[in-house]
Amino acid sequence: MGIIASIIVGALCGWIASKIMNTDAEMGALANIVAGVVGSAIGGTIVQFFGFSKEGGLLWSILVGVLGACILIWIVKKIKH
């Protein structure tokens, strides 16, 4: 995936994760992008650990990215509070 596509998918993953974790009001666009891109790396590592392929189609990439972004947001919330 190219860098622009990674940023767009990362932003979508971060936004969906912020909706799931009820942090959308306190996160801006840049935070959503960072959460999504970093979350995608976290999610890819986790699914690979459990024996699944981290490579797949767009839907799989979004699901993995949302999983990782939710985990990242949860960790950040625990550290902040």
Biopython code that builds the backbone (N, CA, C, O; Angstrom):
import numpy as np
from Bio.PDB.StructureBuilder import StructureBuilder

atoms = [
    (1, "MET", "N", (0.853, -1.174, 0.000)),
    (1, "MET", "CA", (0.000, 0.000, 0.000)),
    (1, "MET", "C", (0.898, 1.236, 0.000)),
    (1, "MET", "O", (1.919, 1.269, 0.687)),
    (2, "GLY", "N", (0.520, 2.234, -0.760)),
    (2, "GLY", "CA", (1.293, 3.463, -0.806)),
    (2, "GLY", "C", (1.089, 4.301, 0.449)),
    (2, "GLY", "O", (0.197, 4.032, 1.254)),
    (3, "ILE", "N", (1.915, 5.304, 0.599)),
    (3, "ILE", "CA", (1.868, 6.130, 1.809)),
    (3, "ILE", "C", (0.557, 6.910, 1.919)),
    (3, "ILE", "O", (0.007, 7.043, 3.012)),
    (4, "ILE", "N", (0.060, 7.418, 0.808)),
    (4, "ILE", "CA", (-1.208, 8.156, 0.829)),
    (4, "ILE", "C", (-2.357, 7.226, 1.216)),
    (4, "ILE", "O", (-3.215, 7.586, 2.022)),
    (5, "ALA", "N", (-2.363, 6.033, 0.634)),
    (5, "ALA", "CA", (-3.403, 5.053, 0.969)),
    (5, "ALA", "C", (-3.304, 4.640, 2.434)),
    (5, "ALA", "O", (-4.326, 4.452, 3.094)),
    (6, "SER", "N", (-2.082, 4.497, 2.948)),
    (6, "SER", "CA", (-1.888, 4.145, 4.352)),
    (6, "SER", "C", (-2.432, 5.228, 5.275)),
    (6, "SER", "O", (-3.035, 4.927, 6.305)),
    (7, "ILE", "N", (-2.221, 6.476, 4.909)),
    (7, "ILE", "CA", (-2.727, 7.590, 5.712)),
    (7, "ILE", "C", (-4.247, 7.619, 5.680)),
    (7, "ILE", "O", (-4.886, 7.837, 6.710)),
    (8, "ILE", "N", (-4.827, 7.402, 4.514)),
    (8, "ILE", "CA", (-6.289, 7.422, 4.392)),
    (8, "ILE", "C", (-6.912, 6.262, 5.181)),
    (8, "ILE", "O", (-7.861, 6.463, 5.939)),
    (9, "VAL", "N", (-6.379, 5.056, 5.001)),
    (9, "VAL", "CA", (-6.893, 3.899, 5.748)),
    (9, "VAL", "C", (-6.635, 4.083, 7.234)),
    (9, "VAL", "O", (-7.484, 3.736, 8.054)),
    (10, "GLY", "N", (-5.481, 4.620, 7.593)),
    (10, "GLY", "CA", (-5.167, 4.893, 8.994)),
    (10, "GLY", "C", (-6.136, 5.884, 9.613)),
    (10, "GLY", "O", (-6.570, 5.710, 10.751)),
    (11, "ALA", "N", (-6.473, 6.921, 8.863)),
    (11, "ALA", "CA", (-7.442, 7.904, 9.367)),
    (11, "ALA", "C", (-8.803, 7.258, 9.586)),
    (11, "ALA", "O", (-9.464, 7.522, 10.591)),
    (12, "LEU", "N", (-9.222, 6.418, 8.656)),
    (12, "LEU", "CA", (-10.502, 5.724, 8.790)),
    (12, "LEU", "C", (-10.480, 4.784, 9.995)),
    (12, "LEU", "O", (-11.429, 4.757, 10.779)),
    (13, "CYS", "N", (-9.412, 4.020, 10.141)),
    (13, "CYS", "CA", (-9.293, 3.104, 11.284)),
    (13, "CYS", "C", (-9.275, 3.859, 12.603)),
    (13, "CYS", "O", (-9.941, 3.463, 13.559)),
    (14, "GLY", "N", (-8.523, 4.933, 12.656)),
    (14, "GLY", "CA", (-8.460, 5.738, 13.878)),
    (14, "GLY", "C", (-9.797, 6.351, 14.216)),
    (14, "GLY", "O", (-10.181, 6.392, 15.385)),
    (15, "TRP", "N", (-10.517, 6.829, 13.213)),
    (15, "TRP", "CA", (-11.826, 7.437, 13.454)),
    (15, "TRP", "C", (-12.826, 6.388, 13.952)),
    (15, "TRP", "O", (-13.566, 6.643, 14.902)),
    (16, "ILE", "N", (-12.854, 5.213, 13.317)),
    (16, "ILE", "CA", (-13.764, 4.152, 13.748)),
    (16, "ILE", "C", (-13.416, 3.721, 15.177)),
    (16, "ILE", "O", (-14.305, 3.542, 16.009)),
    (17, "ALA", "N", (-12.131, 3.559, 15.453)),
    (17, "ALA", "CA", (-11.713, 3.159, 16.801)),
    (17, "ALA", "C", (-12.078, 4.222, 17.837)),
    (17, "ALA", "O", (-12.489, 3.887, 18.948)),
    (18, "SER", "N", (-11.931, 5.499, 17.483)),
    (18, "SER", "CA", (-12.288, 6.558, 18.434)),
    (18, "SER", "C", (-13.794, 6.578, 18.694)),
    (18, "SER", "O", (-14.229, 6.919, 19.794)),
    (19, "LYS", "N", (-14.590, 6.216, 17.691)),
    (19, "LYS", "CA", (-16.039, 6.084, 17.895)),
    (19, "LYS", "C", (-16.340, 4.916, 18.830)),
    (19, "LYS", "O", (-17.159, 5.038, 19.741)),
    (20, "ILE", "N", (-15.673, 3.779, 18.600)),
    (20, "ILE", "CA", (-15.889, 2.595, 19.433)),
    (20, "ILE", "C", (-15.469, 2.869, 20.878)),
    (20, "ILE", "O", (-16.154, 2.455, 21.813)),
    (21, "MET", "N", (-14.362, 3.555, 21.058)),
    (21, "MET", "CA", (-13.814, 3.798, 22.395)),
    (21, "MET", "C", (-14.344, 5.082, 23.043)),
    (21, "MET", "O", (-13.885, 5.464, 24.119)),
    (22, "ASN", "N", (-15.289, 5.735, 22.409)),
    (22, "ASN", "CA", (-15.899, 6.976, 22.926)),
    (22, "ASN", "C", (-14.880, 8.078, 23.201)),
    (22, "ASN", "O", (-14.977, 8.775, 24.211)),
    (23, "THR", "N", (-13.915, 8.235, 22.317)),
    (23, "THR", "CA", (-12.919, 9.299, 22.459)),
    (23, "THR", "C", (-12.933, 10.250, 21.267)),
    (23, "THR", "O", (-12.016, 11.054, 21.104)),
    (24, "ASP", "N", (-13.965, 10.164, 20.435)),
    (24, "ASP", "CA", (-14.008, 10.966, 19.213)),
    (24, "ASP", "C", (-14.010, 12.460, 19.512)),
    (24, "ASP", "O", (-13.388, 13.234, 18.784)),
    (25, "ALA", "N", (-14.693, 12.873, 20.562)),
    (25, "ALA", "CA", (-14.793, 14.298, 20.881)),
    (25, "ALA", "C", (-13.449, 14.885, 21.289)),
    (25, "ALA", "O", (-13.211, 16.073, 21.067)),
    (26, "GLU", "N", (-12.576, 14.097, 21.871)),
    (26, "GLU", "CA", (-11.299, 14.634, 22.337)),
    (26, "GLU", "C", (-10.145, 14.394, 21.361)),
    (26, "GLU", "O", (-9.033, 14.873, 21.582)),
    (27, "MET", "N", (-10.409, 13.662, 20.295)),
    (27, "MET", "CA", (-9.368, 13.385, 19.303)),
    (27, "MET", "C", (-9.614, 14.196, 18.043)),
    (27, "MET", "O", (-10.749, 14.306, 17.578)),
    (28, "GLY", "N", (-8.566, 14.755, 17.502)),
    (28, "GLY", "CA", (-8.677, 15.474, 16.244)),
    (28, "GLY", "C", (-8.291, 14.578, 15.085)),
    (28, "GLY", "O", (-8.039, 13.386, 15.260)),
    (29, "ALA", "N", (-8.248, 15.165, 13.904)),
    (29, "ALA", "CA", (-7.930, 14.404, 12.696)),
    (29, "ALA", "C", (-6.523, 13.818, 12.755)),
    (29, "ALA", "O", (-6.319, 12.665, 12.374)),
    (30, "LEU", "N", (-5.558, 14.591, 13.223)),
    (30, "LEU", "CA", (-4.184, 14.099, 13.293)),
    (30, "LEU", "C", (-4.066, 12.947, 14.284)),
    (30, "LEU", "O", (-3.374, 11.965, 14.014)),
    (31, "ALA", "N", (-4.729, 13.057, 15.416)),
    (31, "ALA", "CA", (-4.703, 11.973, 16.405)),
    (31, "ALA", "C", (-5.357, 10.719, 15.851)),
    (31, "ALA", "O", (-4.893, 9.611, 16.122)),
    (32, "ASN", "N", (-6.431, 10.872, 15.075)),
    (32, "ASN", "CA", (-7.064, 9.712, 14.440)),
    (32, "ASN", "C", (-6.127, 9.043, 13.450)),
    (32, "ASN", "O", (-6.050, 7.815, 13.397)),
    (33, "ILE", "N", (-5.413, 9.843, 12.665)),
    (33, "ILE", "CA", (-4.465, 9.287, 11.694)),
    (33, "ILE", "C", (-3.349, 8.538, 12.416)),
    (33, "ILE", "O", (-3.015, 7.412, 12.048)),
    (34, "VAL", "N", (-2.780, 9.155, 13.431)),
    (34, "VAL", "CA", (-1.696, 8.514, 14.179)),
    (34, "VAL", "C", (-2.187, 7.233, 14.845)),
    (34, "VAL", "O", (-1.519, 6.201, 14.782)),
    (35, "ALA", "N", (-3.361, 7.298, 15.486)),
    (35, "ALA", "CA", (-3.911, 6.105, 16.133)),
    (35, "ALA", "C", (-4.157, 4.996, 15.117)),
    (35, "ALA", "O", (-3.897, 3.827, 15.398)),
    (36, "GLY", "N", (-4.650, 5.352, 13.956)),
    (36, "GLY", "CA", (-4.918, 4.354, 12.923)),
    (36, "GLY", "C", (-3.664, 3.737, 12.339)),
    (36, "GLY", "O", (-3.601, 2.522, 12.151)),
    (37, "VAL", "N", (-2.668, 4.556, 12.048)),
    (37, "VAL", "CA", (-1.434, 4.040, 11.446)),
    (37, "VAL", "C", (-0.657, 3.204, 12.465)),
    (37, "VAL", "O", (-0.217, 2.097, 12.154)),
    (38, "VAL", "N", (-0.491, 3.729, 13.677)),
    (38, "VAL", "CA", (0.209, 2.967, 14.714)),
    (38, "VAL", "C", (-0.618, 1.738, 15.106)),
    (38, "VAL", "O", (-0.073, 0.657, 15.328)),
    (39, "GLY", "N", (-1.932, 1.917, 15.186)),
    (39, "GLY", "CA", (-2.818, 0.801, 15.499)),
    (39, "GLY", "C", (-2.754, -0.296, 14.457)),
    (39, "GLY", "O", (-2.861, -1.474, 14.798)),
    (40, "SER", "N", (-2.584, 0.058, 13.208)),
    (40, "SER", "CA", (-2.447, -0.945, 12.150)),
    (40, "SER", "C", (-1.198, -1.795, 12.363)),
    (40, "SER", "O", (-1.217, -3.005, 12.136)),
    (41, "ALA", "N", (-0.128, -1.166, 12.795)),
    (41, "ALA", "CA", (1.098, -1.914, 13.086)),
    (41, "ALA", "C", (0.889, -2.838, 14.290)),
    (41, "ALA", "O", (1.325, -3.989, 14.281)),
    (42, "ILE", "N", (0.221, -2.325, 15.317)),
    (42, "ILE", "CA", (-0.071, -3.141, 16.504)),
    (42, "ILE", "C", (-0.991, -4.299, 16.127)),
    (42, "ILE", "O", (-0.731, -5.448, 16.485)),
    (43, "GLY", "N", (-2.053, -3.997, 15.414)),
    (43, "GLY", "CA", (-3.001, -5.028, 15.001)),
    (43, "GLY", "C", (-2.359, -6.076, 14.110)),
    (43, "GLY", "O", (-2.641, -7.266, 14.252)),
    (44, "GLY", "N", (-1.495, -5.648, 13.189)),
    (44, "GLY", "CA", (-0.794, -6.588, 12.322)),
    (44, "GLY", "C", (0.094, -7.533, 13.107)),
    (44, "GLY", "O", (0.176, -8.721, 12.794)),
    (45, "THR", "N", (0.754, -7.012, 14.120)),
    (45, "THR", "CA", (1.598, -7.846, 14.971)),
    (45, "THR", "C", (0.763, -8.855, 15.744)),
    (45, "THR", "O", (1.141, -10.020, 15.872)),
    (46, "ILE", "N", (-0.377, -8.401, 16.258)),
    (46, "ILE", "CA", (-1.244, -9.287, 17.044)),
    (46, "ILE", "C", (-1.823, -10.408, 16.185)),
    (46, "ILE", "O", (-1.773, -11.574, 16.578)),
    (47, "VAL", "N", (-2.370, -10.071, 15.017)),
    (47, "VAL", "CA", (-2.966, -11.120, 14.186)),
    (47, "VAL", "C", (-1.898, -12.090, 13.669)),
    (47, "VAL", "O", (-2.164, -13.281, 13.513)),
    (48, "GLN", "N", (-0.708, -11.587, 13.409)),
    (48, "GLN", "CA", (0.371, -12.458, 12.973)),
    (48, "GLN", "C", (0.791, -13.395, 14.102)),
    (48, "GLN", "O", (1.109, -14.558, 13.854)),
    (49, "PHE", "N", (0.794, -12.900, 15.334)),
    (49, "PHE", "CA", (1.120, -13.719, 16.505)),
    (49, "PHE", "C", (0.153, -14.892, 16.636)),
    (49, "PHE", "O", (0.554, -15.993, 17.013)),
    (50, "PHE", "N", (-1.126, -14.654, 16.325)),
    (50, "PHE", "CA", (-2.133, -15.705, 16.424)),
    (50, "PHE", "C", (-2.237, -16.563, 15.158)),
    (50, "PHE", "O", (-3.148, -17.382, 15.036)),
    (51, "GLY", "N", (-1.318, -16.379, 14.233)),
    (51, "GLY", "CA", (-1.231, -17.248, 13.074)),
    (51, "GLY", "C", (-1.999, -16.802, 11.850)),
    (51, "GLY", "O", (-2.042, -17.524, 10.854)),
    (52, "PHE", "N", (-2.609, -15.624, 11.899)),
    (52, "PHE", "CA", (-3.322, -15.111, 10.733)),
    (52, "PHE", "C", (-2.367, -14.283, 9.889)),
    (52, "PHE", "O", (-1.357, -13.784, 10.385)),
    (53, "SER", "N", (-2.689, -14.143, 8.628)),
    (53, "SER", "CA", (-1.885, -13.310, 7.743)),
    (53, "SER", "C", (-2.222, -11.845, 7.985)),
    (53, "SER", "O", (-3.390, -11.477, 8.109)),
    (54, "LYS", "N", (-1.191, -11.018, 8.049)),
    (54, "LYS", "CA", (-1.460, -9.588, 8.186)),
    (54, "LYS", "C", (-1.754, -8.955, 6.833)),
    (54, "LYS", "O", (-2.214, -7.816, 6.759)),
    (55, "GLU", "N", (-1.487, -9.693, 5.772)),
    (55, "GLU", "CA", (-1.794, -9.217, 4.424)),
    (55, "GLU", "C", (-3.203, -9.661, 4.050)),
    (55, "GLU", "O", (-3.634, -10.759, 4.401)),
    (56, "GLY", "N", (-3.895, -8.815, 3.350)),
    (56, "GLY", "CA", (-5.241, -9.161, 2.919)),
    (56, "GLY", "C", (-5.829, -8.007, 2.135)),
    (56, "GLY", "O", (-5.114, -7.102, 1.707)),
    (57, "GLY", "N", (-7.101, -8.046, 1.957)),
    (57, "GLY", "CA", (-7.789, -7.000, 1.232)),
    (57, "GLY", "C", (-8.018, -5.767, 2.088)),
    (57, "GLY", "O", (-7.557, -5.680, 3.226)),
    (58, "LEU", "N", (-8.723, -4.840, 1.525)),
    (58, "LEU", "CA", (-8.993, -3.574, 2.202)),
    (58, "LEU", "C", (-9.795, -3.775, 3.481)),
    (58, "LEU", "O", (-9.482, -3.170, 4.506)),
    (59, "LEU", "N", (-10.814, -4.607, 3.436)),
    (59, "LEU", "CA", (-11.640, -4.848, 4.620)),
    (59, "LEU", "C", (-10.819, -5.456, 5.742)),
    (59, "LEU", "O", (-10.957, -5.051, 6.896)),
    (60, "TRP", "N", (-9.962, -6.428, 5.421)),
    (60, "TRP", "CA", (-9.106, -7.045, 6.436)),
    (60, "TRP", "C", (-8.160, -5.995, 7.028)),
    (60, "TRP", "O", (-7.955, -5.964, 8.242)),
    (61, "SER", "N", (-7.593, -5.150, 6.193)),
    (61, "SER", "CA", (-6.691, -4.095, 6.675)),
    (61, "SER", "C", (-7.412, -3.157, 7.629)),
    (61, "SER", "O", (-6.851, -2.750, 8.646)),
    (62, "ILE", "N", (-8.645, -2.814, 7.305)),
    (62, "ILE", "CA", (-9.417, -1.917, 8.169)),
    (62, "ILE", "C", (-9.736, -2.605, 9.496)),
    (62, "ILE", "O", (-9.607, -1.993, 10.557)),
    (63, "LEU", "N", (-10.150, -3.871, 9.446)),
    (63, "LEU", "CA", (-10.464, -4.592, 10.682)),
    (63, "LEU", "C", (-9.239, -4.708, 11.589)),
    (63, "LEU", "O", (-9.331, -4.489, 12.797)),
    (64, "VAL", "N", (-8.108, -5.049, 11.007)),
    (64, "VAL", "CA", (-6.869, -5.174, 11.780)),
    (64, "VAL", "C", (-6.462, -3.811, 12.335)),
    (64, "VAL", "O", (-6.046, -3.712, 13.489)),
    (65, "GLY", "N", (-6.578, -2.770, 11.527)),
    (65, "GLY", "CA", (-6.233, -1.423, 11.977)),
    (65, "GLY", "C", (-7.134, -0.932, 13.091)),
    (65, "GLY", "O", (-6.659, -0.299, 14.034)),
    (66, "VAL", "N", (-8.422, -1.211, 13.003)),
    (66, "VAL", "CA", (-9.358, -0.803, 14.054)),
    (66, "VAL", "C", (-9.054, -1.555, 15.350)),
    (66, "VAL", "O", (-9.080, -0.967, 16.431)),
    (67, "LEU", "N", (-8.767, -2.849, 15.240)),
    (67, "LEU", "CA", (-8.402, -3.633, 16.421)),
    (67, "LEU", "C", (-7.187, -3.022, 17.114)),
    (67, "LEU", "O", (-7.203, -2.785, 18.322)),
    (68, "GLY", "N", (-6.145, -2.773, 16.344)),
    (68, "GLY", "CA", (-4.929, -2.197, 16.913)),
    (68, "GLY", "C", (-5.134, -0.794, 17.455)),
    (68, "GLY", "O", (-4.587, -0.448, 18.502)),
    (69, "ALA", "N", (-5.918, 0.020, 16.753)),
    (69, "ALA", "CA", (-6.176, 1.389, 17.216)),
    (69, "ALA", "C", (-6.985, 1.383, 18.506)),
    (69, "ALA", "O", (-6.745, 2.207, 19.388)),
    (70, "CYS", "N", (-7.939, 0.466, 18.629)),
    (70, "CYS", "CA", (-8.708, 0.349, 19.882)),
    (70, "CYS", "C", (-7.783, -0.017, 21.035)),
    (70, "CYS", "O", (-7.898, 0.534, 22.130)),
    (71, "ILE", "N", (-6.869, -0.946, 20.788)),
    (71, "ILE", "CA", (-5.912, -1.332, 21.829)),
    (71, "ILE", "C", (-5.028, -0.144, 22.197)),
    (71, "ILE", "O", (-4.781, 0.105, 23.377)),
    (72, "LEU", "N", (-4.553, 0.585, 21.199)),
    (72, "LEU", "CA", (-3.713, 1.760, 21.455)),
    (72, "LEU", "C", (-4.472, 2.823, 22.246)),
    (72, "LEU", "O", (-3.937, 3.372, 23.209)),
    (73, "ILE", "N", (-5.696, 3.116, 21.857)),
    (73, "ILE", "CA", (-6.501, 4.117, 22.567)),
    (73, "ILE", "C", (-6.758, 3.664, 23.998)),
    (73, "ILE", "O", (-6.705, 4.479, 24.919)),
    (74, "TRP", "N", (-7.037, 2.377, 24.202)),
    (74, "TRP", "CA", (-7.260, 1.845, 25.543)),
    (74, "TRP", "C", (-6.021, 2.040, 26.413)),
    (74, "TRP", "O", (-6.131, 2.446, 27.570)),
    (75, "ILE", "N", (-4.837, 1.750, 25.857)),
    (75, "ILE", "CA", (-3.583, 1.919, 26.615)),
    (75, "ILE", "C", (-3.368, 3.388, 26.958)),
    (75, "ILE", "O", (-3.007, 3.719, 28.087)),
    (76, "VAL", "N", (-3.590, 4.269, 25.985)),
    (76, "VAL", "CA", (-3.399, 5.703, 26.235)),
    (76, "VAL", "C", (-4.381, 6.203, 27.296)),
    (76, "VAL", "O", (-4.009, 7.009, 28.149)),
    (77, "LYS", "N", (-5.630, 5.732, 27.252)),
    (77, "LYS", "CA", (-6.620, 6.136, 28.254)),
    (77, "LYS", "C", (-6.203, 5.666, 29.648)),
    (77, "LYS", "O", (-6.373, 6.401, 30.621)),
    (78, "LYS", "N", (-5.660, 4.455, 29.759)),
    (78, "LYS", "CA", (-5.199, 3.930, 31.047)),
    (78, "LYS", "C", (-4.019, 4.737, 31.587)),
    (78, "LYS", "O", (-3.923, 4.972, 32.791)),
    (79, "ILE", "N", (-3.141, 5.152, 30.711)),
    (79, "ILE", "CA", (-1.975, 5.949, 31.134)),
    (79, "ILE", "C", (-2.413, 7.339, 31.572)),
    (79, "ILE", "O", (-1.911, 7.862, 32.568)),
    (80, "LYS", "N", (-3.351, 7.948, 30.834)),
    (80, "LYS", "CA", (-3.796, 9.316, 31.124)),
    (80, "LYS", "C", (-4.638, 9.402, 32.396)),
    (80, "LYS", "O", (-4.606, 10.419, 33.089)),
    (81, "HIS", "N", (-5.391, 8.347, 32.708)),
    (81, "HIS", "CA", (-6.305, 8.433, 33.850)),
    (81, "HIS", "C", (-5.781, 7.646, 34.977)),
    (81, "HIS", "O", (-6.407, 7.590, 36.035)),
]
sb = StructureBuilder()
sb.init_structure("model")
sb.init_model(0)
sb.init_chain("A")
sb.init_seg("    ")
for serial, (resi, resn, name, xyz) in enumerate(atoms, 1):
    if name == "N":
        sb.init_residue(resn, " ", resi, " ")
    sb.init_atom(name, np.array(xyz, "f"), 0.0, 1.0, " ", f" {name:<3s}", serial, name[0])
structure = sb.get_structure()
